Amino acid sequence: MKSTVLAVAMAALMIICPLALINGVDADTNNGQTYDRVLVEGDSYSYSPTFNVTMGLTVAVSGTAADWLSVSGNATSGYTISGTAPSVSTSGGSQSFVLNVTATTTHPTQTATQTINFTVYDTLTVSGSKTSDIIYTGDTVSATSSSNFTGVTYSMTNAPAGISINASTGAISGTVSETHTGDGDSKTITSTVTATHAASYQSKSYTITFTMYKTVTLSGDTVAYAIKGTDLGTVMENASSGDFAQVSANVGNISYTATINNSNATGTSNKVSGMYVDSNGAINGLPSASGDFTVVITAHHSISGQSATKTITLHAVEPLGFSNVPSGNIVVS
């Protein structure tokens, strides 16, 4: 009789394993462990702890992170800890929070715990002193990048040849070695600057649009001829090849200035010996003297700020005529 009662009692006895959270590599060591987690303000966080015992299981949270994390669910469907990381009050800073996860069962009463240390970072921002720039071959570029965080690393992709970024300071500098030889006066180069903050696992970018102009050049002869007292426009119209020189720029948006024998000769109000250079880069006017004149014409590109210069030697000669009279008796008719 006694043996029967003992057998029944043993059959009714339930052997319960020690309660443990089994998230992780080793369930036996997860109880009482501490973990670190990095978030950015506004991040959604969700964690569903699992357990080796679920009978009569309840889960509760405490600590500073419990202000924005809460528990939902039950022992049957499982528990979930979730919430949204709060805003960080310091620009480029972080705040620390602690979450204590406590699991409890009854019959028998057991408790298992985990601790999660949260570091919540401010949202990374990055900006630049230039979001667009006009450049040309040989131009010097200078720009800065900045972030609300210290200790960020900067990088730059698709930069014009010759331009680079300082990985520590974000300074962009260099002399443009890239050229534009294709169709059109300019081409567009879009570069991306990225700031990376390793501790918070954040990266943010902005773009710089470079408008790359062709190098301004002037074509045309270096020697011109004029006749004293004869309109240079007439000489140009009736000249044979090489008798008259007019400069021509390889791009648009050009204005011209000029000197003749080192004196300003830009426009009709600045004539030198009756000659001037017009808005098309042509020498015009009525030479009032003969001799050799040095004409320096400069083309100015109004968009990129470039300039190019061409020097022309202008030979102004006396009007053609006879220097003597026929020999013999001259009859005046």
Residue pairs with C-beta under 8 A, 6 or more apart in sequence:
16 53
16 55
16 105
16 108
16 110
17 52
17 53
18 31
18 110
19 31
19 51
19 52
19 53
19 57
19 103
19 104
19 105
19 110
19 111
19 112
20 27
20 28
20 30
20 31
20 51
20 52
20 53
20 112
21 27
21 30
21 31
21 49
21 50
21 51
21 101
21 103
21 112
21 114
22 30
22 50
22 51
22 52
23 30
23 49
23 50
24 30
24 33
27 52
30 112
30 114
31 112
31 113
31 114
32 112
32 113
32 114
33 114
33 115
34 114
34 115
34 116
34 117
35 114
35 115
35 116
35 117
36 116
36 117
36 119
37 45
37 116
37 117
37 118
37 119
38 118
38 119
38 121
38 199
38 200
38 201
39 45
39 85
39 118
39 119
39 120
39 121
40 85
40 120
40 121
40 122
40 123
40 124
40 200
40 201
40 202
41 85
41 86
41 87
41 88
41 120
41 121
41 122
41 123
42 84
42 85
42 87
42 123
43 84
43 85
43 120
44 82
44 83
44 84
44 85
45 69
45 81
45 82
45 83
45 84
45 85
46 80
46 81
46 82
47 80
47 81
47 82
47 116
48 73
48 78
48 79
48 80
48 81
49 59
49 79
49 81
49 101
49 103
49 114
50 78
51 57
51 103
51 112
53 105
53 110
54 75
54 76
54 105
55 75
55 105
55 107
56 75
56 105
56 106
56 107
57 75
57 79
57 103
57 104
57 105
58 75
58 103
58 104
58 105
59 71
59 73
59 79
59 81
59 101
59 102
59 103
59 104
60 71
60 101
60 102
60 104
61 69
61 70
61 71
61 81
61 99
61 100
61 101
61 102
62 99
62 100
62 102
63 97
63 98
63 99
63 100
63 115
64 96
64 97
64 98
64 99
65 83
65 97
65 98
65 99
65 116
65 118
66 99
66 100
67 86
68 83
68 84
68 85
68 86
68 97
69 81
69 82
69 83
69 99
70 81
70 82
70 83
71 79
71 80
71 81
72 79
72 80
72 82
73 79
73 80
81 99
81 101
85 118
85 120
86 95
86 120
88 94
88 95
88 120
88 121
88 122
89 95
90 122
91 122
91 148
92 122
92 147
92 148
92 149
92 150
93 121
93 122
94 119
94 120
94 121
94 122
94 200
95 119
95 120
96 117
96 118
96 119
96 120
97 117
97 118
97 120
98 115
98 116
98 117
98 118
99 115
99 116
99 117
99 118
100 113
100 114
100 115
101 113
101 114
101 115
101 116
102 111
102 112
102 113
103 111
103 112
103 113
104 110
104 111
121 197
121 199
121 200
121 202
122 148
122 149
123 202
124 147
124 148
124 149
124 152
124 195
124 197
124 200
124 202
124 203
124 204
125 147
125 148
125 204
126 145
126 146
126 147
126 152
126 193
126 194
126 195
126 204
126 205
126 206
127 145
127 146
127 147
127 206
128 143
128 144
128 145
128 146
128 170
128 172
128 193
128 206
128 208
129 143
129 144
129 145
130 143
130 172
130 208
131 206
131 207
131 208
131 209
132 208
132 209
132 210
132 211
133 141
133 143
133 208
133 209
133 210
133 211
134 210
134 211
134 213
134 303
134 304
134 305
135 141
135 160
135 176
135 210
135 211
135 212
135 213
135 304
136 176
136 180
136 212
136 213
136 214
136 215
136 216
136 304
136 306
137 176
137 177
137 178
137 179
137 180
137 215
138 175
138 176
138 215
139 175
139 176
139 304
140 173
140 174
140 175
140 176
141 160
141 163
141 172
141 173
141 174
141 175
141 176
142 171
142 172
142 173
143 171
143 172
143 173
143 208
144 169
144 170
144 171
144 172
145 154
145 165
145 170
145 171
145 172
145 193
145 195
145 206
146 170
147 170
147 195
147 197
147 204
149 195
149 197
149 200
151 197
151 198
151 199
152 170
152 195
152 196
152 197
153 167
153 168
153 195
153 196
153 198
154 165
154 166
154 167
154 168
154 169
154 170
154 193
154 194
154 195
154 196
155 165
155 167
155 193
155 194
155 196
156 163
156 164
156 165
156 172
156 191
156 192
156 193
156 194
157 191
157 192
157 194
158 189
158 190
158 191
158 192
159 165
159 172
159 191
160 176
160 178
160 189
160 191
160 210
160 212
161 176
161 177
161 178
162 174
162 175
162 176
162 177
162 178
163 172
163 173
163 174
163 176
163 191
164 172
164 173
164 174
165 171
165 172
165 193
166 172
166 173
170 193
170 195
172 193
172 208
176 212
178 189
178 212
179 214
179 215
180 186
180 187
180 212
180 213
180 214
180 215
181 214
185 213
185 214
185 251
185 252
185 253
186 211
186 212
186 213
186 214
187 211
187 212
188 209
188 210
188 211
188 212
189 209
189 210
189 211
189 212
190 207
190 208
190 209
190 210
191 207
191 208
191 209
191 210
192 205
192 206
192 207
193 205
193 206
193 207
193 208
194 203
194 204
194 205
195 203
195 204
195 205
196 202
196 203
197 203
213 251
213 301
213 303
213 304
213 306
214 250
214 251
215 306
216 249
216 250
216 251
216 254
216 299
216 301
216 304
216 306
216 307
216 308
217 249
217 250
217 308
218 247
218 248
218 249
218 250
218 281
218 297
218 299
218 308
218 309
218 310
219 247
219 248
219 250
220 245
220 246
220 247
220 248
220 281
220 310
220 312
221 242
221 244
221 245
221 312
222 245
222 310
222 311
222 312
222 313
223 242
223 245
223 312
223 313
223 314
223 315
224 243
224 244
224 245
224 283
224 295
224 312
224 313
224 314
224 315
225 235
225 239
225 243
225 244
225 314
225 315
225 316
225 317
226 232
226 235
226 275
226 283
226 287
226 314
226 315
226 316
226 317
227 235
227 287
227 316
227 317
227 318
227 319
227 320
228 287
228 288
228 289
228 290
228 316
228 317
228 318
228 319
229 286
229 287
229 288
229 319
230 286
230 287
230 319
231 284
231 285
231 286
232 244
232 275
232 283
232 284
232 285
232 286
232 287
233 284
235 243
235 244
236 244
236 246
236 282
244 283
245 283
245 312
246 280
246 281
246 282
246 283
247 256
247 281
247 282
247 297
247 299
247 310
247 312
248 281
249 281
249 299
249 301
249 308
251 301
253 301
253 302
253 303
254 281
254 299
254 300
254 301
254 302
255 279
255 299
255 300
255 302
256 266
256 277
256 278
256 279
256 280
256 281
256 297
256 298
256 299
256 300
257 264
257 266
257 277
257 297
257 298
257 300
258 264
258 265
258 266
258 276
258 277
258 295
258 296
258 297
258 298
259 265
259 272
259 295
259 296
260 272
260 273
260 275
260 276
260 277
260 293
260 294
260 295
260 296
260 314
261 272
261 273
261 293
261 294
262 294
263 270
263 272
264 270
264 272
265 271
265 272
265 275
265 276
265 277
265 295
266 276
266 277
267 276
267 277
267 278
267 279
268 276
268 278
268 285
270 276
271 285
272 293
273 287
273 288
273 289
273 293
273 316
274 285
274 286
274 287
274 288
274 289
275 283
275 284
275 285
275 286
275 287
275 293
275 314
276 283
276 284
276 285
277 283
277 284
277 295
277 297
278 284
281 297
281 299
283 295
283 312
283 314
287 316
289 316
290 316
290 317
290 318
291 316
292 313
292 314
292 315
292 316
293 313
293 314
293 315
293 316
294 311
294 312
294 313
294 314
295 311
295 312
295 313
295 314
296 309
296 310
296 311
296 312
297 309
297 310
297 311
297 312
298 307
298 308
298 309
299 307
299 308
299 309
299 310
300 306
300 307
301 307
